[in-house]
Amino acid sequence: MSGNRENHIFSHSLVRMSGREFASLSRFIYEQCGIRMPEVKKTMLEGRLQKRLRVLGMKSFAEYIDYLFDPAENSQELVLMIDHVTTNKTDFFREPDHFDYLRERVLPAWWEKYGMRRLMVWSAGCSTGQEPYTLAMVLQEFAASRSGFDFQILATDISTRVLEQARKAVYQEELLAPVPSLFKTKYLLRSKDRQSGLVRIVPQLRARVRFRRLNFLDSDFGLREPLDIIFCRNVIIYFDRSTQVRLLQRFYEHMRPGGHIFMGHSETLNGLEVPLVSVASTVYRKLQ
C-alpha cells in the first residue's frame, strides 16, 4: 500500500510537456542545431529535460521555455540543453570494415602521393572519443612502418558533456573489448587501482587528437587546413534532407581533392546532389 502511495506521489512530481510546448522546443532545437524532433520523440525530450527543470527549480516547461528563449540566458542554456537531448552512441572499432579500408586502401595511396605532408583527419560527431582514438591507433600503426608519416586528428561534437569525457580518455575496460590485443598492450594504460576496471589512452595518442565543440549549423567551422579524411558516421540521420545536403556540401568544400569521407552503414548519399563518388560501402571520395 505504501509502495503504491509513493509511486502515486512520484508520478505527480514529474512535470509534463504539452503538445504546444513540445512544438516550440522541437522547432527551436531544429533552428539552432538542425536536429529533427518528430512527435515520437516527445516522451524522450520530456524525460531528458525534466532534469534541467529540477536543477533550475522550475515547475513547468512554459517557465523553462521562457528562460531558454531569453537572449540573456540563451547561449549557455542552449549548450546545457543540447547536452541533455543529444544521443551519443559509439564504440571502439565500430563498423570495423571502415578501418580495414582505411588501412589497406586509403592510407597507402595517400602516402604514395603525398609522403611527408601531415595527414589531416576529422572525426565529426566524435561523442565520448572512441572513434578518434580508434583512428589514432590505426594511424599510429601505419606510422610505425612509414618513417616520416605524420597525422593530426580533429574531433568535434555539439555536446560539451561528451567532449569532457573524451578529453579525459578514461574508459571502463569492458568498452575496450573490440580493440585488438596488440593495440591494448601498446596504447592502453591500466589504472593503479586494478579493482576500478579503468584504462586510459596513452599520452602518445592523446596528443594526436584535438577536441573542440562544433555545431554543424555554425556559419564558420573554424577549419583552416583542407582535410584528407572525414569520419561522419551515424550523424546525418538526425537531420532532414535539405540540412543533409547543405552539410555534405560544406564537408566537400573543406576536403582536399582526392579526400575521403566515411559515413555510417545506415546512411547513404543516394539521391543527394553532392559531388562525391562511392568507392566502397558508405565510403565516398572527392574527385581530383
C-alpha positions in Angstrom: 0.0 0.0 0.0 2.8 2.4 1.0 4.6 1.5 -2.3 1.6 2.4 -4.4 1.3 5.7 -2.5 5.0 6.5 -3.1 4.6 5.7 -6.9 1.5 7.9 -7.0 3.3 10.8 -5.3 6.3 10.4 -7.6 4.2 10.3 -10.8 2.6 13.6 -9.9 6.1 15.2 -9.1 7.0 14.9 -12.8 6.5 17.9 -15.0 4.5 17.2 -18.1 5.1 18.8 -21.5 2.1 20.0 -23.6 1.9 19.5 -27.3 2.4 23.2 -27.9 5.5 23.3 -25.6 6.9 20.3 -27.5 6.3 22.0 -30.8 8.1 25.2 -29.6 11.1 23.2 -28.2 11.4 20.9 -31.3 11.3 23.9 -33.6 13.9 25.7 -31.5 16.3 22.7 -31.5 15.9 22.4 -35.3 16.7 26.0 -35.8 19.7 26.0 -33.5 21.4 22.8 -34.5 19.4 21.1 -37.3 18.3 18.1 -35.3 14.8 16.8 -36.0 12.5 16.2 -33.1 9.4 14.4 -34.6 6.3 13.8 -32.4 7.6 10.3 -31.5 10.4 12.0 -29.6 8.1 13.9 -27.3 8.4 11.4 -24.3 12.2 11.3 -24.7 12.5 15.1 -24.8 10.2 15.5 -21.8 12.1 12.9 -19.8 15.5 14.3 -20.5 14.6 18.0 -19.9 12.9 17.2 -16.6 16.5 17.0 -15.2 17.1 20.6 -16.3 13.9 21.8 -14.7 14.8 20.1 -11.4 18.3 21.7 -11.5 16.8 25.1 -12.2 14.0 24.7 -9.7 11.3 25.3 -12.3 7.8 23.9 -12.1 6.7 24.0 -15.7 8.0 23.7 -19.2 6.5 27.0 -20.0 8.8 28.6 -17.4 11.7 26.7 -18.9 10.9 27.8 -22.5 10.8 31.5 -21.4 14.2 31.0 -19.8 15.6 29.2 -22.8 14.3 31.8 -25.3 15.6 34.7 -23.2 18.6 36.2 -25.2 20.4 36.9 -21.9 20.3 33.2 -20.9 20.1 31.5 -24.3 23.7 30.9 -25.1 24.7 28.9 -22.1 21.4 27.1 -21.5 21.3 26.1 -25.2 24.6 24.2 -24.7 23.4 22.5 -21.5 20.1 21.6 -23.1 21.8 20.0 -26.1 24.0 18.0 -23.7 20.8 16.5 -22.3 18.9 15.8 -25.5 21.5 14.5 -27.9 22.1 10.8 -28.3 25.7 9.6 -28.2 26.2 6.0 -29.2 29.7 5.0 -30.1 32.2 2.1 -29.7 35.9 1.4 -30.3 36.3 0.0 -33.8 32.7 0.4 -34.6 31.9 -0.7 -38.2 35.4 -2.3 -38.5 35.3 -2.6 -42.3 35.9 1.2 -42.4 39.1 0.9 -40.6 40.2 -2.1 -42.8 39.5 0.0 -45.9 41.4 3.0 -44.4 44.4 0.9 -43.5 44.6 -1.2 -46.7 43.5 1.3 -49.4 43.3 4.9 -48.3 46.5 5.3 -46.3 48.9 3.5 -48.7 47.6 5.6 -51.7 47.8 8.8 -49.7 51.4 8.0 -48.6 52.5 7.2 -52.1 51.1 10.6 -53.4 51.9 12.9 -50.5 54.6 11.3 -48.4 55.9 13.6 -45.7 53.0 16.0 -45.6 50.8 15.9 -42.5 47.6 13.8 -42.9 44.6 15.8 -41.6 41.6 13.8 -40.3 38.3 15.0 -38.8 36.1 12.9 -36.6 32.8 14.8 -36.9 30.4 13.8 -34.2 33.1 12.2 -32.0 30.9 11.6 -28.9 33.0 10.3 -26.0 36.1 9.8 -28.1 36.1 6.1 -29.1 36.2 6.9 -32.8 39.1 9.4 -32.8 41.1 7.2 -30.5 40.5 4.2 -32.8 41.6 6.3 -35.7 44.7 7.3 -33.7 45.6 3.7 -33.1 45.2 2.8 -36.8 47.2 5.8 -37.9 50.0 5.2 -35.4 50.3 1.7 -36.5 50.7 2.9 -40.1 53.3 5.5 -39.0 55.3 2.7 -37.3 56.2 1.3 -40.8 56.4 4.6 -42.6 59.3 6.8 -41.4 58.2 10.5 -41.5 54.4 9.8 -41.6 52.6 12.4 -39.6 49.0 13.0 -38.7 46.6 15.1 -36.7 43.0 14.3 -35.7 40.4 17.0 -35.1 37.4 15.6 -33.1 34.3 17.6 -32.7 30.8 17.3 -31.1 28.0 19.6 -30.2 27.8 18.2 -26.7 30.3 19.6 -24.1 29.4 16.8 -21.8 30.8 14.1 -24.1 33.8 16.2 -25.1 34.8 16.4 -21.5 34.7 12.7 -21.2 36.6 12.3 -24.5 39.4 14.6 -23.3 39.9 12.5 -20.2 40.4 9.4 -22.3 39.4 7.1 -19.4 37.1 4.2 -20.1 35.7 1.1 -18.4 37.8 -1.9 -19.5 34.9 -3.8 -20.9 34.4 -1.0 -23.5 37.8 -1.9 -25.0 36.7 -5.4 -25.9 36.7 -4.7 -29.7 40.3 -3.4 -29.5 42.9 -5.9 -30.8 45.1 -7.4 -28.1 48.3 -5.9 -29.5 46.7 -2.5 -29.5 45.6 -2.9 -25.9 49.2 -3.6 -24.9 50.6 -0.7 -26.8 48.0 2.0 -26.4 46.2 1.5 -23.1 47.3 2.2 -19.5 45.7 0.3 -16.7 44.6 2.1 -13.5 46.9 1.5 -10.5 43.6 0.6 -8.7 43.0 -2.7 -10.5 39.6 -3.0 -8.9 38.3 0.1 -10.7 38.4 -1.6 -14.1 39.5 1.7 -15.7 42.0 2.2 -18.5 43.3 5.3 -20.2 44.6 6.0 -23.7 48.4 6.6 -23.7 49.7 10.2 -23.9 51.2 9.5 -27.3 47.8 9.1 -28.9 46.0 11.7 -26.8 48.5 14.2 -28.1 47.4 13.4 -31.7 43.7 14.4 -31.1 42.3 17.9 -30.6 38.8 18.1 -29.2 36.5 21.1 -29.9 32.8 21.9 -29.7 31.2 22.4 -33.1 27.6 23.0 -34.2 27.1 21.9 -37.8 24.9 24.9 -38.3 27.7 27.3 -37.3 28.5 29.7 -40.2 32.2 29.0 -39.7 33.5 25.6 -38.8 36.9 27.1 -38.0 38.8 24.7 -40.2 41.8 26.4 -41.6 43.5 23.4 -43.4 42.0 21.2 -46.0 41.0 17.7 -44.8 42.2 14.4 -46.2 39.7 12.2 -44.3 36.4 12.9 -42.7 34.6 10.3 -40.5 31.0 11.5 -40.1 29.2 8.3 -39.2 25.6 8.0 -38.0 25.2 11.7 -37.7 23.3 13.0 -40.7 20.4 10.6 -40.0 19.3 13.1 -37.4 18.9 15.9 -40.0 16.3 16.4 -42.7 17.2 16.1 -46.3 17.9 19.8 -47.0 20.2 20.0 -44.0 22.0 16.8 -45.0 22.7 18.3 -48.5 24.0 21.6 -47.0 26.2 19.8 -44.5 27.7 17.5 -47.1 28.3 20.4 -49.4 30.3 22.1 -46.6 32.2 18.9 -45.9 33.1 18.8 -49.6 34.4 22.4 -49.5 36.7 21.5 -46.7 38.1 18.3 -48.3 41.3 18.1 -50.3 40.8 16.8 -53.8 41.0 13.0 -53.6 40.0 13.1 -50.0 37.6 10.5 -48.4 34.5 10.7 -46.3 33.3 7.7 -44.3 29.5 7.6 -43.5 27.6 5.3 -41.2 26.3 2.0 -42.6 22.7 3.2 -42.0 23.4 6.2 -44.2 23.6 6.8 -47.9 24.3 9.6 -50.3 22.0 8.1 -52.9 19.6 10.8 -54.2 21.6 13.6 -52.6 23.1 16.0 -55.1 26.7 16.2 -53.8 29.8 15.8 -55.9 31.2 12.7 -54.2 31.7 9.3 -55.7 31.2 6.0 -54.0 34.4 3.9 -53.7 33.2 1.3 -51.1 30.2 0.7 -48.9 29.4 4.1 -47.3 32.8 5.4 -48.3 33.0 8.4 -50.7 35.7 10.3 -52.5 36.1 13.8 -53.7 37.3 13.8 -57.3 40.6 15.3 -58.3 
